[in-house]
Amino acid sequence: MRIQKMRYIFPIGLFLAVFLDGTLTHIWSGWMVTPSVSIESRLVMLWLFMAVCFGDVEHIIPWTIFAGFVYDMFYTGIIGVFLLLLPLMIYITRWIIQYFEPSFVVFLLIYLIEITLLLSLGYGMNVLINQTNISVITFIGRTLGPSLAYNLAFFVVLYYPLKKMFLKYS
């Protein structure tokens, strides 16, 4: 009987991504969180996106729900935002990628859509529960734009190593 290595690699990588989001934000807080910029690191979304695109991961939705719960408890203290949004992003990713021919540019554009949706829906949910009072224009200029640039840069840098890893161990 062959042991599927992805069974162990995926959850370890998922929780590393969850905690790296906060660690990188803390380490680089001098330029990620300023009066004019608020960058949100979403490496957990990159890990999940690559798992959907290239990995053969069993029970990805329950793992995503659990990671969303941990993310909410650890970073926001409000259960529900990432608990709901991360599984939703998995469903959307699965739905979108079936209509396109796989390539780096296609995955980059789909990831751009995913990050935009994740950040925008997170902002919308925070507005609904009165956790933020910034305007949409301020959100777009201060958070969405810089966060997209940051997360897309990580996508470009990590795309081939993560793709290779997921294809090798799935």
N, C-alpha and C positions, 0 to 999 in steps of 0.2 A: 504494500500500500504506500503510495506516494503522498507525502505531506505537502499541501499547498502552502507555499511560503507567503503568499499574499494574505492569507488568513491572519498572519502575525504582523506583517509589514504594514498593512493598511491602518489598523487601529493605532499602532505606535506612531506612524507618520501623521495621522490625524491629530493626535493629542500633542505631538511636537508642533504642528502648525498652529493649533489653538494657543499654545503657550508662547510660541515665537511671535505671534501677532502682538501680544502685550509686551514681550521683552524688547522687540525692536522699537516699538513705540516709546518705551521707557528709555532705552539707550539713546535713541535719536530724538528725544523729546524737544531738544533745543531748536530743531528746525522743522519737526513734524507738527508741533502744536505751538503756534505763536498767535498773537492777536489778529494776524491777517490770514493765517493758514491753519487748517485742521485736517491733517492727513489720517485716514483710517486704513490701517493695514488689514488685508483680508487674505492672508496666506492659507487659511483654512478653506476658503472658497477655491483657491488654486488647487489645493490637494484634492478636494472633492471633484472639481471639474476634470482634472487629469484622470482620476479614478473612473469617472463615468466614460470618458473618451477612450481610454486605453487599458483600463484594468478590468479584470474579471473578479469583482469583489462581491462576495456573498453578503447578503443582509446590509446593503449600503444605507437603506433608509433608516433602519433602527440605529445604526451607528451615527448617522447624521443627526437624528433626533437627540441622541445622547450627547453628541458633541455640541449641539445647539443649546441644550440644557446647561452643560458645563460652561459654555461661553457666556450665557446669560448670567449664571450665578457668579462666575468669576469676575466678569468685566462690568456688567451693567447692574446687577442686583435685581433686575426686573425680569421675571421668567415670562417668556413668550415671544420676544422679538426674534431672536435667532433660532429658537426652538421651532418656530413656524417657518421662518424665511429660508433656512438652509435646506430642509427637505423640499420646499417649493422650488428652489433653484435646481435641485437634482432633477425633479420632474421636468422643468422647463428645458434644462440641458439635454436630457434624453429625447424630448420632443423635437427640439431644434436640430440636433445633429443628424437625425435620420433623413433629413431633406437635403443634405449637402455632401459633396464629395470631400473626404478628409484631406486637409492640407494645413500647413502652418498658418497661412493668412486667414483661412476660414475659421480655424479654432481661435485665433487672435480676435477676430471680429465677434464671434459668439461669446468669448470671454468678456469682451468689452460690454456687450449687451448684459451679460450676467452681473457683472460688477455694478453697472449703472442701475440695474433693477434692484440689486441687493441694497445698495446705498440709498436709493430713492425710496424704496419701500420701508427701510429702516427709519429714514427721516420721517416719512408719513406716519408710521406707527408711533414714533416719539412725539409727533405733533398731537396725535389723537389722545395720548395719555398725559399730555402737558409736561413732557420731559424736556422740551425745547421750545423756544419762542423766536428763533431766527426766521427770517423770511426765506422764501424759496430762492430768490435772487442771491441772497447771502449764502445759502446752502450750496448753490451751484458754483459760485465763484470761490468760496472759501474752503469747501469740503469736497464736493463732487469732482471738480476739475483736477485739483492736486492729487486726490486719492486715485483717480483713474490713471494719471501719469505714473504714480508710484506703483500701483498694482500691475499695470501693463509692463512696466520695466522689469518687475520680478517675473512676470510671465515669459517675457522674451529670454531672460537669463536662465530660467529653470525649465523651459519647455522641453528641450532635447534630453537633459539628464532625467527628468521625471518620466518622459515618454519611454525612454530606454528601460528604466527601472520597472515601470508598470508592465511593459511588454515582456520583459525577461521573466518576471516572477508571477505573471498571471497564467 
